[in-house]
């Protein structure tokens, strides 16, 4: 892959990295809520007035943690792709060694495998 194309993908990955980092920071407000749960709900007492309020708060925290973990995983994939650019292996399938089509990389810049190979991996996971 030529230098201009690598620069294009590097810039795209760096923008994605910044977005993932912001998503992780955005969900940090729930960490303090776990330490001081009443601060996030506005309750002055630890006695729950209504079970629905507690359920909603728990659901919101779990959702935030799930989103944060997905952003962390995405960040790892992005950093791995940036490492592959530096190593000179970006755009090459880790399974077959064949070049990954640019169309695939434009759609998924962190791709490690050809579409067919990725489908095989996912099929194996489901089985």
C-alpha positions in Angstrom: 0.0 0.0 0.0 1.4 3.4 -0.9 2.3 6.1 1.5 -0.7 8.4 0.6 -3.2 5.6 1.3 -1.5 4.7 4.6 -1.6 8.4 5.6 -5.3 8.5 4.7 -6.1 5.4 6.9 -3.8 6.7 9.7 -5.8 9.9 9.9 -9.0 8.1 9.8 -7.9 5.8 12.6 -6.6 8.7 14.7 -10.0 10.4 14.4 -11.7 7.2 15.5 -9.3 6.9 18.4 -10.1 10.3 19.6 -13.8 9.5 19.4 -13.4 6.3 21.4 -11.4 8.1 24.1 -14.1 10.7 24.4 -16.8 8.0 24.7 -14.8 6.4 27.5 -14.4 9.7 29.3 -18.0 10.5 28.9 -19.1 7.5 30.8 -16.7 8.1 33.7 -19.4 10.0 35.5 -20.9 6.6 36.5 -17.6 5.7 38.3 -18.2 8.3 41.0 -21.8 7.3 41.1 -20.8 3.9 42.2 -18.7 5.3 45.0 -21.4 7.7 46.1 -24.6 6.3 44.7 -26.8 9.0 46.3 -25.0 11.8 44.5 -26.2 10.5 41.1 -29.8 10.1 42.2 -30.1 13.2 44.3 -31.2 11.1 47.3 -30.2 12.4 50.7 -30.8 9.0 52.3 -29.7 5.5 51.5 -33.3 4.4 52.0 -34.9 3.8 48.6 -38.2 5.6 48.2 -39.3 3.7 45.2 -37.9 0.4 43.8 -38.4 1.7 40.2 -35.9 4.5 40.9 -33.3 2.1 42.0 -33.9 -0.2 39.0 -33.7 2.7 36.5 -30.4 3.9 38.1 -28.9 0.4 38.0 -30.0 0.0 34.4 -28.4 3.3 33.4 -25.1 2.4 35.2 -25.0 -1.0 33.5 -25.7 0.6 30.1 -23.0 3.1 30.6 -20.5 0.4 31.6 -21.4 -1.7 28.6 -20.9 1.3 26.3 -17.6 2.1 28.0 -16.3 -1.5 27.6 -17.3 -1.4 23.9 -15.4 1.8 23.4 -12.4 0.3 25.2 -12.5 -2.7 22.9 -12.8 -0.4 19.8 -9.8 1.6 21.1 -7.7 -1.6 21.4 -8.6 -2.5 17.8 -7.7 1.0 16.6 -4.4 1.0 18.4 -3.6 -2.4 16.9 -4.4 -1.1 13.4 -2.1 1.9 14.0 0.6 -0.5 15.2 0.2 -2.5 12.0 0.7 0.7 9.9 4.0 1.3 11.8 5.1 -2.3 11.3 4.2 -2.3 7.6 1.6 -5.1 7.9 -1.6 -2.9 7.6 -4.0 -4.0 4.9 -2.7 -7.6 4.9 -4.9 -10.4 6.2 -3.5 -11.9 9.4 -4.8 -15.3 8.3 -3.9 -15.7 4.6 -1.4 -12.9 4.0 -3.5 -11.7 1.1 -4.1 -7.9 0.7 -7.4 -6.7 2.2 -9.3 -4.7 -0.4 -9.3 -0.9 0.1 -13.2 -0.9 0.0 -13.1 -3.1 3.1 -10.6 -0.9 4.9 -12.6 2.2 4.1 -15.7 0.5 5.6 -13.8 -1.0 8.5 -10.3 0.6 9.0 -9.4 -1.9 11.8 -10.0 -5.0 9.6 -7.5 -7.8 10.1 -9.1 -10.3 7.8 -10.7 -10.6 4.4 -14.5 -10.6 4.4 -14.7 -14.3 3.7 -12.2 -15.1 6.5 -14.1 -12.9 9.0 -17.3 -14.8 8.1 -15.6 -18.1 8.8 -14.4 -16.8 12.2 -17.9 -15.6 13.1 -19.4 -18.9 12.0 -17.0 -20.8 14.1 -17.9 -18.6 17.2 -21.6 -19.3 16.7 -21.1 -23.1 16.5 
